Amino acid sequence: MRCPGQDTRKLTVSYHPCPTCGKLVEFFSDELMVKCPACKTEVHKEQVPSCIQWCKAARSCIGAKKYDAIMKDMEEAAARKQRVKYEG
């Protein structure tokens, strides 16, 4: 059995504004960060909790390298969000 989250036939697209220039940036459902094509700023999308965050098999399911990269992105996004709340 294959994880349904890994089925590329079920990817969805969403658009999020760049915090720097306001251009809408295209995200596929398996992406947490993309660079804005206009100004090259890293744009992070808000995300509902993913199975990667709670599933005990996530690391072996998607591979250690991808798992570590995704978890690092999530931690950095959470830290940025906290800084914005603190500074605001």
PDB file with one MODEL, atoms N, CA, C and O in Angstrom:
MODEL        1
ATOM      1  N   MET A   1       0.841  -1.185   0.000  1.00  0.00           N
ATOM      2  CA  MET A   1       0.000   0.000   0.000  1.00  0.00           C
ATOM      3  C   MET A   1       0.879   1.238   0.000  1.00  0.00           C
ATOM      4  O   MET A   1       1.878   1.294   0.717  1.00  0.00           O
ATOM      5  N   ARG A   2       0.521   2.202  -0.779  1.00  0.00           N
ATOM      6  CA  ARG A   2       1.280   3.446  -0.880  1.00  0.00           C
ATOM      7  C   ARG A   2       0.515   4.574  -0.186  1.00  0.00           C
ATOM      8  O   ARG A   2      -0.713   4.631  -0.240  1.00  0.00           O
ATOM      9  N   CYS A   3       1.244   5.451   0.452  1.00  0.00           N
ATOM     10  CA  CYS A   3       0.637   6.591   1.137  1.00  0.00           C
ATOM     11  C   CYS A   3      -0.096   7.459   0.124  1.00  0.00           C
ATOM     12  O   CYS A   3       0.491   7.821  -0.896  1.00  0.00           O
ATOM     13  N   PRO A   4      -1.366   7.809   0.369  1.00  0.00           N
ATOM     14  CA  PRO A   4      -2.104   8.640  -0.591  1.00  0.00           C
ATOM     15  C   PRO A   4      -1.513  10.036  -0.739  1.00  0.00           C
ATOM     16  O   PRO A   4      -1.716  10.687  -1.764  1.00  0.00           O
ATOM     17  N   GLY A   5      -0.801  10.492   0.250  1.00  0.00           N
ATOM     18  CA  GLY A   5      -0.163  11.797   0.168  1.00  0.00           C
ATOM     19  C   GLY A   5       0.998  11.828  -0.814  1.00  0.00           C
ATOM     20  O   GLY A   5       1.439  12.903  -1.221  1.00  0.00           O
ATOM     21  N   GLN A   6       1.493  10.665  -1.194  1.00  0.00           N
ATOM     22  CA  GLN A   6       2.594  10.583  -2.138  1.00  0.00           C
ATOM     23  C   GLN A   6       2.126  10.386  -3.576  1.00  0.00           C
ATOM     24  O   GLN A   6       2.951  10.303  -4.486  1.00  0.00           O
ATOM     25  N   ASP A   7       0.844  10.314  -3.790  1.00  0.00           N
ATOM     26  CA  ASP A   7       0.293  10.107  -5.119  1.00  0.00           C
ATOM     27  C   ASP A   7       0.270  11.437  -5.859  1.00  0.00           C
ATOM     28  O   ASP A   7      -0.552  12.304  -5.562  1.00  0.00           O
ATOM     29  N   THR A   8       1.180  11.598  -6.829  1.00  0.00           N
ATOM     30  CA  THR A   8       1.290  12.877  -7.527  1.00  0.00           C
ATOM     31  C   THR A   8       0.071  13.170  -8.399  1.00  0.00           C
ATOM     32  O   THR A   8      -0.096  14.297  -8.865  1.00  0.00           O
ATOM     33  N   ARG A   9      -0.773  12.180  -8.623  1.00  0.00           N
ATOM     34  CA  ARG A   9      -2.000  12.427  -9.391  1.00  0.00           C
ATOM     35  C   ARG A   9      -3.009  13.221  -8.573  1.00  0.00           C
ATOM     36  O   ARG A   9      -3.972  13.747  -9.131  1.00  0.00           O
ATOM     37  N   LYS A  10      -2.810  13.316  -7.277  1.00  0.00           N
ATOM     38  CA  LYS A  10      -3.769  14.003  -6.412  1.00  0.00           C
ATOM     39  C   LYS A  10      -3.242  15.332  -5.885  1.00  0.00           C
ATOM     40  O   LYS A  10      -3.789  15.875  -4.925  1.00  0.00           O
ATOM     41  N   LEU A  11      -2.191  15.859  -6.495  1.00  0.00           N
ATOM     42  CA  LEU A  11      -1.667  17.152  -6.069  1.00  0.00           C
ATOM     43  C   LEU A  11      -2.691  18.244  -6.356  1.00  0.00           C
ATOM     44  O   LEU A  11      -3.414  18.191  -7.351  1.00  0.00           O
ATOM     45  N   THR A  12      -2.737  19.218  -5.481  1.00  0.00           N
ATOM     46  CA  THR A  12      -3.610  20.369  -5.687  1.00  0.00           C
ATOM     47  C   THR A  12      -2.735  21.618  -5.761  1.00  0.00           C
ATOM     48  O   THR A  12      -1.580  21.604  -5.334  1.00  0.00           O
ATOM     49  N   VAL A  13      -3.285  22.679  -6.296  1.00  0.00           N
ATOM     50  CA  VAL A  13      -2.560  23.938  -6.447  1.00  0.00           C
ATOM     51  C   VAL A  13      -3.263  25.007  -5.623  1.00  0.00           C
ATOM     52  O   VAL A  13      -4.492  25.073  -5.590  1.00  0.00           O
ATOM     53  N   SER A  14      -2.472  25.841  -4.961  1.00  0.00           N
ATOM     54  CA  SER A  14      -3.022  26.995  -4.263  1.00  0.00           C
ATOM     55  C   SER A  14      -2.087  28.176  -4.515  1.00  0.00           C
ATOM     56  O   SER A  14      -0.942  27.997  -4.931  1.00  0.00           O
ATOM     57  N   TYR A  15      -2.580  29.367  -4.263  1.00  0.00           N
ATOM     58  CA  TYR A  15      -1.812  30.583  -4.508  1.00  0.00           C
ATOM     59  C   TYR A  15      -1.754  31.399  -3.226  1.00  0.00           C
ATOM     60  O   TYR A  15      -2.760  31.586  -2.542  1.00  0.00           O
ATOM     61  N   HIS A  16      -0.554  31.880  -2.916  1.00  0.00           N
ATOM     62  CA  HIS A  16      -0.340  32.673  -1.711  1.00  0.00           C
ATOM     63  C   HIS A  16       0.437  33.927  -2.087  1.00  0.00           C
ATOM     64  O   HIS A  16       1.345  33.861  -2.915  1.00  0.00           O
ATOM     65  N   PRO A  17       0.099  35.070  -1.493  1.00  0.00           N
ATOM     66  CA  PRO A  17       0.807  36.303  -1.843  1.00  0.00           C
ATOM     67  C   PRO A  17       2.216  36.339  -1.261  1.00  0.00           C
ATOM     68  O   PRO A  17       2.454  35.890  -0.139  1.00  0.00           O
ATOM     69  N   CYS A  18       3.131  36.875  -2.037  1.00  0.00           N
ATOM     70  CA  CYS A  18       4.500  37.086  -1.556  1.00  0.00           C
ATOM     71  C   CYS A  18       4.455  38.193  -0.509  1.00  0.00           C
ATOM     72  O   CYS A  18       3.860  39.241  -0.757  1.00  0.00           O
ATOM     73  N   PRO A  19       5.070  37.986   0.655  1.00  0.00           N
ATOM     74  CA  PRO A  19       5.033  39.025   1.689  1.00  0.00           C
ATOM     75  C   PRO A  19       5.864  40.258   1.326  1.00  0.00           C
ATOM     76  O   PRO A  19       5.702  41.314   1.938  1.00  0.00           O
ATOM     77  N   THR A  20       6.746  40.133   0.343  1.00  0.00           N
ATOM     78  CA  THR A  20       7.592  41.253  -0.047  1.00  0.00           C
ATOM     79  C   THR A  20       6.983  42.090  -1.159  1.00  0.00           C
ATOM     80  O   THR A  20       6.886  43.311  -1.039  1.00  0.00           O
ATOM     81  N   CYS A  21       6.564  41.426  -2.258  1.00  0.00           N
ATOM     82  CA  CYS A  21       6.088  42.197  -3.415  1.00  0.00           C
ATOM     83  C   CYS A  21       4.592  42.025  -3.691  1.00  0.00           C
ATOM     84  O   CYS A  21       4.033  42.759  -4.506  1.00  0.00           O
ATOM     85  N   GLY A  22       3.938  41.071  -3.027  1.00  0.00           N
ATOM     86  CA  GLY A  22       2.507  40.879  -3.185  1.00  0.00           C
ATOM     87  C   GLY A  22       2.089  40.000  -4.352  1.00  0.00           C
ATOM     88  O   GLY A  22       0.905  39.691  -4.487  1.00  0.00           O
ATOM     89  N   LYS A  23       3.029  39.587  -5.202  1.00  0.00           N
ATOM     90  CA  LYS A  23       2.698  38.724  -6.337  1.00  0.00           C
ATOM     91  C   LYS A  23       2.195  37.382  -5.827  1.00  0.00           C
ATOM     92  O   LYS A  23       2.724  36.852  -4.850  1.00  0.00           O
ATOM     93  N   LEU A  24       1.169  36.822  -6.485  1.00  0.00           N
ATOM     94  CA  LEU A  24       0.677  35.509  -6.098  1.00  0.00           C
ATOM     95  C   LEU A  24       1.669  34.441  -6.538  1.00  0.00           C
ATOM     96  O   LEU A  24       2.112  34.415  -7.686  1.00  0.00           O
ATOM     97  N   VAL A  25       2.005  33.569  -5.610  1.00  0.00           N
ATOM     98  CA  VAL A  25       2.972  32.506  -5.846  1.00  0.00           C
ATOM     99  C   VAL A  25       2.235  31.170  -5.847  1.00  0.00           C
ATOM    100  O   VAL A  25       1.414  30.905  -4.969  1.00  0.00           O
ATOM    101  N   GLU A  26       2.530  30.343  -6.824  1.00  0.00           N
ATOM    102  CA  GLU A  26       1.865  29.050  -6.976  1.00  0.00           C
ATOM    103  C   GLU A  26       2.543  27.987  -6.105  1.00  0.00           C
ATOM    104  O   GLU A  26       3.762  27.821  -6.132  1.00  0.00           O
ATOM    105  N   PHE A  27       1.720  27.274  -5.335  1.00  0.00           N
ATOM    106  CA  PHE A  27       2.190  26.165  -4.509  1.00  0.00           C
ATOM    107  C   PHE A  27       1.458  24.895  -4.919  1.00  0.00           C
ATOM    108  O   PHE A  27       0.249  24.912  -5.149  1.00  0.00           O
ATOM    109  N   PHE A  28       2.189  23.812  -5.008  1.00  0.00           N
ATOM    110  CA  PHE A  28       1.558  22.509  -5.110  1.00  0.00           C
ATOM    111  C   PHE A  28       1.382  21.990  -3.691  1.00  0.00           C
ATOM    112  O   PHE A  28       2.095  22.417  -2.783  1.00  0.00           O
ATOM    113  N   SER A  29       0.456  21.088  -3.492  1.00  0.00           N
ATOM    114  CA  SER A  29       0.105  20.640  -2.146  1.00  0.00           C
ATOM    115  C   SER A  29       1.256  19.957  -1.415  1.00  0.00           C
ATOM    116  O   SER A  29       1.201  19.830  -0.191  1.00  0.00           O
ATOM    117  N   ASP A  30       2.289  19.516  -2.115  1.00  0.00           N
ATOM    118  CA  ASP A  30       3.417  18.877  -1.446  1.00  0.00           C
ATOM    119  C   ASP A  30       4.560  19.853  -1.158  1.00  0.00           C
ATOM    120  O   ASP A  30       5.636  19.426  -0.739  1.00  0.00           O
ATOM    121  N   GLU A  31       4.349  21.146  -1.373  1.00  0.00           N
ATOM    122  CA  GLU A  31       5.390  22.148  -1.151  1.00  0.00           C
ATOM    123  C   GLU A  31       5.070  23.009   0.060  1.00  0.00           C
ATOM    124  O   GLU A  31       3.921  23.387   0.284  1.00  0.00           O
ATOM    125  N   LEU A  32       6.097  23.310   0.832  1.00  0.00           N
ATOM    126  CA  LEU A  32       5.948  24.199   1.982  1.00  0.00           C
ATOM    127  C   LEU A  32       6.542  25.573   1.699  1.00  0.00           C
ATOM    128  O   LEU A  32       6.137  26.565   2.304  1.00  0.00           O
ATOM    129  N   MET A  33       7.510  25.633   0.771  1.00  0.00           N
ATOM    130  CA  MET A  33       8.192  26.881   0.470  1.00  0.00           C
ATOM    131  C   MET A  33       8.524  26.899  -1.011  1.00  0.00           C
ATOM    132  O   MET A  33       8.935  25.889  -1.582  1.00  0.00           O
ATOM    133  N   VAL A  34       8.338  28.064  -1.626  1.00  0.00           N
ATOM    134  CA  VAL A  34       8.800  28.305  -2.994  1.00  0.00           C
ATOM    135  C   VAL A  34       9.359  29.721  -3.051  1.00  0.00           C
ATOM    136  O   VAL A  34       9.042  30.557  -2.205  1.00  0.00           O
ATOM    137  N   LYS A  35      10.185  29.981  -4.048  1.00  0.00           N
ATOM    138  CA  LYS A  35      10.715  31.331  -4.225  1.00  0.00           C
ATOM    139  C   LYS A  35       9.788  32.114  -5.143  1.00  0.00           C
ATOM    140  O   LYS A  35       9.317  31.597  -6.156  1.00  0.00           O
ATOM    141  N   CYS A  36       9.537  33.341  -4.783  1.00  0.00           N
ATOM    142  CA  CYS A  36       8.707  34.222  -5.592  1.00  0.00           C
ATOM    143  C   CYS A  36       9.402  34.432  -6.936  1.00  0.00           C
ATOM    144  O   CYS A  36      10.580  34.787  -6.968  1.00  0.00           O
ATOM    145  N   PRO A  37       8.693  34.220  -8.042  1.00  0.00           N
ATOM    146  CA  PRO A  37       9.326  34.411  -9.343  1.00  0.00           C
ATOM    147  C   PRO A  37       9.671  35.869  -9.633  1.00  0.00           C
ATOM    148  O   PRO A  37      10.523  36.141 -10.479  1.00  0.00           O
ATOM    149  N   ALA A  38       9.033  36.800  -8.956  1.00  0.00           N
ATOM    150  CA  ALA A  38       9.273  38.217  -9.208  1.00  0.00           C
ATOM    151  C   ALA A  38      10.472  38.755  -8.425  1.00  0.00           C
ATOM    152  O   ALA A  38      11.354  39.399  -8.993  1.00  0.00           O
ATOM    153  N   CYS A  39      10.497  38.485  -7.103  1.00  0.00           N
ATOM    154  CA  CYS A  39      11.535  39.102  -6.266  1.00  0.00           C
ATOM    155  C   CYS A  39      12.469  38.099  -5.586  1.00  0.00           C
ATOM    156  O   CYS A  39      13.403  38.496  -4.888  1.00  0.00           O
ATOM    157  N   LYS A  40      12.221  36.807  -5.786  1.00  0.00           N
ATOM    158  CA  LYS A  40      13.070  35.719  -5.262  1.00  0.00           C
ATOM    159  C   LYS A  40      13.003  35.551  -3.748  1.00  0.00           C
ATOM    160  O   LYS A  40      13.849  34.866  -3.174  1.00  0.00           O
ATOM    161  N   THR A  41      12.024  36.156  -3.091  1.00  0.00           N
ATOM    162  CA  THR A  41      11.822  35.964  -1.664  1.00  0.00           C
ATOM    163  C   THR A  41      11.290  34.549  -1.420  1.00  0.00           C
ATOM    164  O   THR A  41      10.483  34.048  -2.203  1.00  0.00           O
ATOM    165  N   GLU A  42      11.733  33.912  -0.354  1.00  0.00           N
ATOM    166  CA  GLU A  42      11.176  32.616   0.017  1.00  0.00           C
ATOM    167  C   GLU A  42       9.789  32.844   0.595  1.00  0.00           C
ATOM    168  O   GLU A  42       9.629  33.582   1.568  1.00  0.00           O
ATOM    169  N   VAL A  43       8.789  32.211  -0.001  1.00  0.00           N
ATOM    170  CA  VAL A  43       7.412  32.342   0.448  1.00  0.00           C
ATOM    171  C   VAL A  43       7.002  31.026   1.074  1.00  0.00           C
ATOM    172  O   VAL A  43       7.128  29.968   0.457  1.00  0.00           O
ATOM    173  N   HIS A  44       6.510  31.093   2.304  1.00  0.00           N
ATOM    174  CA  HIS A  44       6.081  29.900   3.028  1.00  0.00           C
ATOM    175  C   HIS A  44       4.569  29.945   3.169  1.00  0.00           C
ATOM    176  O   HIS A  44       3.994  30.979   3.511  1.00  0.00           O
ATOM    177  N   LYS A  45       3.934  28.815   2.900  1.00  0.00           N
ATOM    178  CA  LYS A  45       2.476  28.794   3.036  1.00  0.00           C
ATOM    179  C   LYS A  45       2.098  28.271   4.413  1.00  0.00           C
ATOM    180  O   LYS A  45       2.808  27.467   5.018  1.00  0.00           O
ATOM    181  N   GLU A  46       0.972  28.748   4.880  1.00  0.00           N
ATOM    182  CA  GLU A  46       0.414  28.203   6.110  1.00  0.00           C
ATOM    183  C   GLU A  46      -0.103  26.815   5.784  1.00  0.00           C
ATOM    184  O   GLU A  46      -0.618  26.584   4.690  1.00  0.00           O
ATOM    185  N   GLN A  47       0.024  25.923   6.688  1.00  0.00           N
ATOM    186  CA  GLN A  47      -0.374  24.554   6.390  1.00  0.00           C
ATOM    187  C   GLN A  47      -1.101  23.950   7.576  1.00  0.00           C
ATOM    188  O   GLN A  47      -0.742  24.183   8.731  1.00  0.00           O
ATOM    189  N   VAL A  48      -2.123  23.175   7.275  1.00  0.00           N
ATOM    190  CA  VAL A  48      -2.797  22.421   8.315  1.00  0.00           C
ATOM    191  C   VAL A  48      -1.862  21.296   8.731  1.00  0.00           C
ATOM    192  O   VAL A  48      -0.982  20.920   7.956  1.00  0.00           O
ATOM    193  N   PRO A  49      -2.023  20.751   9.924  1.00  0.00           N
ATOM    194  CA  PRO A  49      -1.125  19.678  10.346  1.00  0.00           C
ATOM    195  C   PRO A  49      -1.071  18.549   9.316  1.00  0.00           C
ATOM    196  O   PRO A  49      -2.095  18.082   8.817  1.00  0.00           O
ATOM    197  N   SER A  50       0.123  18.142   9.026  1.00  0.00           N
ATOM    198  CA  SER A  50       0.384  17.103   8.040  1.00  0.00           C
ATOM    199  C   SER A  50       0.647  15.779   8.744  1.00  0.00           C
ATOM    200  O   SER A  50       1.047  15.756   9.908  1.00  0.00           O
ATOM    201  N   CYS A  51       0.425  14.697   8.047  1.00  0.00           N
ATOM    202  CA  CYS A  51       0.727  13.385   8.617  1.00  0.00           C
ATOM    203  C   CYS A  51       2.207  13.287   8.968  1.00  0.00           C
ATOM    204  O   CYS A  51       2.593  12.499   9.831  1.00  0.00           O
ATOM    205  N   ILE A  52       3.029  14.084   8.302  1.00  0.00           N
ATOM    206  CA  ILE A  52       4.466  14.075   8.584  1.00  0.00           C
ATOM    207  C   ILE A  52       4.722  14.492  10.031  1.00  0.00           C
ATOM    208  O   ILE A  52       5.685  14.041  10.651  1.00  0.00           O
ATOM    209  N   GLN A  53       3.863  15.349  10.560  1.00  0.00           N
ATOM    210  CA  GLN A  53       4.047  15.833  11.921  1.00  0.00           C
ATOM    211  C   GLN A  53       3.619  14.829  12.979  1.00  0.00           C
ATOM    212  O   GLN A  53       4.151  14.859  14.088  1.00  0.00           O
ATOM    213  N   TRP A  54       2.680  13.944  12.679  1.00  0.00           N
ATOM    214  CA  TRP A  54       2.164  13.065  13.722  1.00  0.00           C
ATOM    215  C   TRP A  54       2.347  11.574  13.452  1.00  0.00           C
ATOM    216  O   TRP A  54       2.248  10.775  14.383  1.00  0.00           O
ATOM    217  N   CYS A  55       2.606  11.181  12.230  1.00  0.00           N
ATOM    218  CA  CYS A  55       2.693   9.758  11.909  1.00  0.00           C
ATOM    219  C   CYS A  55       4.064   9.195  12.285  1.00  0.00           C
ATOM    220  O   CYS A  55       5.092   9.745  11.890  1.00  0.00           O
ATOM    221  N   LYS A  56       4.079   8.110  13.039  1.00  0.00           N
ATOM    222  CA  LYS A  56       5.330   7.491  13.461  1.00  0.00           C
ATOM    223  C   LYS A  56       6.121   6.903  12.294  1.00  0.00           C
ATOM    224  O   LYS A  56       7.333   6.721  12.401  1.00  0.00           O
ATOM    225  N   ALA A  57       5.454   6.605  11.190  1.00  0.00           N
ATOM    226  CA  ALA A  57       6.119   6.017  10.028  1.00  0.00           C
ATOM    227  C   ALA A  57       6.536   7.061   8.992  1.00  0.00           C
ATOM    228  O   ALA A  57       7.042   6.699   7.930  1.00  0.00           O
ATOM    229  N   ALA A  58       6.338   8.337   9.277  1.00  0.00           N
ATOM    230  CA  ALA A  58       6.587   9.387   8.280  1.00  0.00           C
ATOM    231  C   ALA A  58       8.020   9.368   7.758  1.00  0.00           C
ATOM    232  O   ALA A  58       8.238   9.473   6.551  1.00  0.00           O
ATOM    233  N   ARG A  59       8.981   9.237   8.635  1.00  0.00           N
ATOM    234  CA  ARG A  59      10.394   9.263   8.222  1.00  0.00           C
ATOM    235  C   ARG A  59      10.697   8.141   7.227  1.00  0.00           C
ATOM    236  O   ARG A  59      11.355   8.367   6.212  1.00  0.00           O
ATOM    237  N   SER A  60      10.220   6.945   7.519  1.00  0.00           N
ATOM    238  CA  SER A  60      10.482   5.831   6.594  1.00  0.00           C
ATOM    239  C   SER A  60       9.588   5.908   5.360  1.00  0.00           C
ATOM    240  O   SER A  60       9.965   5.418   4.296  1.00  0.00           O
ATOM    241  N   CYS A  61       8.418   6.511   5.486  1.00  0.00           N
ATOM    242  CA  CYS A  61       7.475   6.619   4.380  1.00  0.00           C
ATOM    243  C   CYS A  61       8.016   7.522   3.267  1.00  0.00           C
ATOM    244  O   CYS A  61       7.980   7.153   2.094  1.00  0.00           O
ATOM    245  N   ILE A  62       8.514   8.701   3.638  1.00  0.00           N
ATOM    246  CA  ILE A  62       8.971   9.648   2.619  1.00  0.00           C
ATOM    247  C   ILE A  62      10.492   9.707   2.488  1.00  0.00           C
ATOM    248  O   ILE A  62      11.014  10.355   1.581  1.00  0.00           O
ATOM    249  N   GLY A  63      11.189   9.044   3.375  1.00  0.00           N
ATOM    250  CA  GLY A  63      12.652   9.054   3.339  1.00  0.00           C
ATOM    251  C   GLY A  63      13.223  10.069   4.310  1.00  0.00           C
ATOM    252  O   GLY A  63      12.664  11.149   4.498  1.00  0.00           O
ATOM    253  N   ALA A  64      14.336   9.712   4.921  1.00  0.00           N
ATOM    254  CA  ALA A  64      14.930  10.540   5.969  1.00  0.00           C
ATOM    255  C   ALA A  64      15.329  11.926   5.471  1.00  0.00           C
ATOM    256  O   ALA A  64      15.121  12.914   6.175  1.00  0.00           O
ATOM    257  N   LYS A  65      15.895  12.014   4.277  1.00  0.00           N
ATOM    258  CA  LYS A  65      16.368  13.306   3.766  1.00  0.00           C
ATOM    259  C   LYS A  65      15.202  14.277   3.565  1.00  0.00           C
ATOM    260  O   LYS A  65      15.268  15.429   3.994  1.00  0.00           O
ATOM    261  N   LYS A  66      14.144  13.814   2.917  1.00  0.00           N
ATOM    262  CA  LYS A  66      12.982  14.677   2.679  1.00  0.00           C
ATOM    263  C   LYS A  66      12.287  14.998   4.004  1.00  0.00           C
ATOM    264  O   LYS A  66      11.862  16.133   4.221  1.00  0.00           O
ATOM    265  N   TYR A  67      12.171  14.014   4.880  1.00  0.00           N
ATOM    266  CA  TYR A  67      11.547  14.222   6.191  1.00  0.00           C
ATOM    267  C   TYR A  67      12.288  15.316   6.960  1.00  0.00           C
ATOM    268  O   TYR A  67      11.668  16.240   7.486  1.00  0.00           O
ATOM    269  N   ASP A  68      13.616  15.207   7.023  1.00  0.00           N
ATOM    270  CA  ASP A  68      14.410  16.189   7.761  1.00  0.00           C
ATOM    271  C   ASP A  68      14.266  17.584   7.167  1.00  0.00           C
ATOM    272  O   ASP A  68      14.177  18.564   7.908  1.00  0.00           O
ATOM    273  N   ALA A  69      14.242  17.688   5.835  1.00  0.00           N
ATOM    274  CA  ALA A  69      14.094  18.988   5.182  1.00  0.00           C
ATOM    275  C   ALA A  69      12.730  19.601   5.484  1.00  0.00           C
ATOM    276  O   ALA A  69      12.632  20.796   5.766  1.00  0.00           O
ATOM    277  N   ILE A  70      11.690  18.797   5.428  1.00  0.00           N
ATOM    278  CA  ILE A  70      10.337  19.295   5.703  1.00  0.00           C
ATOM    279  C   ILE A  70      10.213  19.732   7.155  1.00  0.00           C
ATOM    280  O   ILE A  70       9.656  20.794   7.435  1.00  0.00           O
ATOM    281  N   MET A  71      10.720  18.931   8.079  1.00  0.00           N
ATOM    282  CA  MET A  71      10.640  19.286   9.492  1.00  0.00           C
ATOM    283  C   MET A  71      11.434  20.567   9.777  1.00  0.00           C
ATOM    284  O   MET A  71      11.001  21.397  10.576  1.00  0.00           O
ATOM    285  N   LYS A  72      12.583  20.730   9.131  1.00  0.00           N
ATOM    286  CA  LYS A  72      13.374  21.945   9.313  1.00  0.00           C
ATOM    287  C   LYS A  72      12.590  23.159   8.803  1.00  0.00           C
ATOM    288  O   LYS A  72      12.551  24.197   9.463  1.00  0.00           O
ATOM    289  N   ASP A  73      11.963  23.024   7.622  1.00  0.00           N
ATOM    290  CA  ASP A  73      11.146  24.117   7.088  1.00  0.00           C
ATOM    291  C   ASP A  73      10.006  24.469   8.034  1.00  0.00           C
ATOM    292  O   ASP A  73       9.714  25.647   8.240  1.00  0.00           O
ATOM    293  N   MET A  74       9.363  23.466   8.607  1.00  0.00           N
ATOM    294  CA  MET A  74       8.254  23.706   9.535  1.00  0.00           C
ATOM    295  C   MET A  74       8.732  24.434  10.789  1.00  0.00           C
ATOM    296  O   MET A  74       8.063  25.347  11.276  1.00  0.00           O
ATOM    297  N   GLU A  75       9.887  24.029  11.308  1.00  0.00           N
ATOM    298  CA  GLU A  75      10.431  24.667  12.505  1.00  0.00           C
ATOM    299  C   GLU A  75      10.809  26.129  12.220  1.00  0.00           C
ATOM    300  O   GLU A  75      10.546  27.016  13.033  1.00  0.00           O
ATOM    301  N   GLU A  76      11.427  26.366  11.059  1.00  0.00           N
ATOM    302  CA  GLU A  76      11.811  27.730  10.696  1.00  0.00           C
ATOM    303  C   GLU A  76      10.585  28.611  10.487  1.00  0.00           C
ATOM    304  O   GLU A  76      10.586  29.776  10.884  1.00  0.00           O
ATOM    305  N   ALA A  77       9.551  28.074   9.875  1.00  0.00           N
ATOM    306  CA  ALA A  77       8.317  28.835   9.663  1.00  0.00           C
ATOM    307  C   ALA A  77       7.674  29.185  10.998  1.00  0.00           C
ATOM    308  O   ALA A  77       7.182  30.299  11.176  1.00  0.00           O
ATOM    309  N   ALA A  78       7.673  28.241  11.934  1.00  0.00           N
ATOM    310  CA  ALA A  78       7.099  28.497  13.258  1.00  0.00           C
ATOM    311  C   ALA A  78       7.904  29.575  13.996  1.00  0.00           C
ATOM    312  O   ALA A  78       7.329  30.430  14.670  1.00  0.00           O
ATOM    313  N   ALA A  79       9.220  29.530  13.866  1.00  0.00           N
ATOM    314  CA  ALA A  79      10.063  30.536  14.515  1.00  0.00           C
ATOM    315  C   ALA A  79       9.821  31.918  13.911  1.00  0.00           C
ATOM    316  O   ALA A  79       9.759  32.908  14.640  1.00  0.00           O
ATOM    317  N   ARG A  80       9.683  31.994  12.580  1.00  0.00           N
ATOM    318  CA  ARG A  80       9.392  33.274  11.925  1.00  0.00           C
ATOM    319  C   ARG A  80       8.051  33.818  12.383  1.00  0.00           C
ATOM    320  O   ARG A  80       7.911  35.014  12.641  1.00  0.00           O
ATOM    321  N   LYS A  81       7.071  32.938  12.483  1.00  0.00           N
ATOM    322  CA  LYS A  81       5.739  33.358  12.909  1.00  0.00           C
ATOM    323  C   LYS A  81       5.789  33.922  14.332  1.00  0.00           C
ATOM    324  O   LYS A  81       5.131  34.919  14.626  1.00  0.00           O
ATOM    325  N   GLN A  82       6.556  33.295  15.201  1.00  0.00           N
ATOM    326  CA  GLN A  82       6.693  33.781  16.579  1.00  0.00           C
ATOM    327  C   GLN A  82       7.377  35.142  16.607  1.00  0.00           C
ATOM    328  O   GLN A  82       6.978  36.024  17.367  1.00  0.00           O
ATOM    329  N   ARG A  83       8.419  35.315  15.771  1.00  0.00           N
ATOM    330  CA  ARG A  83       9.114  36.608  15.728  1.00  0.00           C
ATOM    331  C   ARG A  83       8.172  37.712  15.266  1.00  0.00           C
ATOM    332  O   ARG A  83       8.192  38.817  15.807  1.00  0.00           O
ATOM    333  N   VAL A  84       7.345  37.412  14.263  1.00  0.00           N
ATOM    334  CA  VAL A  84       6.405  38.407  13.758  1.00  0.00           C
ATOM    335  C   VAL A  84       5.408  38.782  14.842  1.00  0.00           C
ATOM    336  O   VAL A  84       5.096  39.962  15.005  1.00  0.00           O
ATOM    337  N   LYS A  85       4.900  37.808  15.588  1.00  0.00           N
ATOM    338  CA  LYS A  85       3.963  38.090  16.671  1.00  0.00           C
ATOM    339  C   LYS A  85       4.632  38.938  17.750  1.00  0.00           C
ATOM    340  O   LYS A  85       4.031  39.872  18.279  1.00  0.00           O
ATOM    341  N   TYR A  86       5.896  38.599  18.073  1.00  0.00           N
ATOM    342  CA  TYR A  86       6.617  39.327  19.100  1.00  0.00           C
ATOM    343  C   TYR A  86       6.914  40.755  18.677  1.00  0.00           C
ATOM    344  O   TYR A  86       6.777  41.683  19.475  1.00  0.00           O
ATOM    345  N   GLU A  87       7.325  40.939  17.410  1.00  0.00           N
ATOM    346  CA  GLU A  87       7.686  42.260  16.905  1.00  0.00           C
ATOM    347  C   GLU A  87       6.460  43.125  16.648  1.00  0.00           C
ATOM    348  O   GLU A  87       6.527  44.352  16.725  1.00  0.00           O
ATOM    349  N   GLY A  88       5.323  42.467  16.337  1.00  0.00           N
ATOM    350  CA  GLY A  88       4.108  43.208  15.979  1.00  0.00           C
ATOM    351  C   GLY A  88       3.429  43.716  17.176  1.00  0.00           C
ATOM    352  O   GLY A  88       2.388  44.364  17.067  1.00  0.00           O
TER     353      GLY A  88
ENDMDL
END
